[in-house]
Amino acid sequence: MKERVITAAQAGDTTLRALYESAFPEKERIPWDDLMCLIVTMPLDFTAYYDDELLIGLTIVYPHEPFSWLWYFAVPPTLRGQGRGQRILRAMLDRNRGRTYVLDMESPRQECDNSDQRQRRHNFYLRNGFRDTNVYRAYSGLEFTMMIIGEGEFTIHDWDILVGDLRRHWWPDDHIEEKDL
């Protein structure tokens, strides 16, 4: 597996963009052009993963202290269930050994049309060493749960700090954060 760090100069890579835009619902993703600007201004660790020249996944991480925030992690649907996602996750964690990562994902406890998908995703992270934080937030009617891997505990205060940093760089007007759940 090869890893390539993605820069804003690769914004025209249609394969990467297609994976990003197909893997996440529109209201859960930062618009591509905004994301390319954030790679420069925040900065973000945007890595693409390849088997030979075949794109097998991507990760986008906001390296922050004391928690690195795994924003996006995607594997093309045709390649899921083959162990590639686990290889990518392991590579990302090994590359930054000792870091603590948090992620937010659609909560499997919320009633919805994609509850099976949410549960599979939640189980994937649990199998790969993440644990629930019991921190939940909601945006535009979607409930998200925070998960963590590494040392320490993650609180709603930690979440507010991470989101506050993001808001200094980017935040859409229609992205309304709801009260604690």
Buried (B, 14 or more C-beta within 10 A) or exposed (E): EEEBEBEBEBBEBEEBBEBBBEBBEEEBBBEEEEBBBBBEEBEBBBBBBEEEEEBBBBBBBBBBEEBBBBBBBBBBEEBBEEEBBEBBBBBBBEEBEEBBBBBBBBBBBBEBEEBEEBEEBBEBBEEEBBEBBEBBBBBEEBBBBBBBBBEEEBEBEBBEBBBEEBEEEBEEEEEEEEEEB
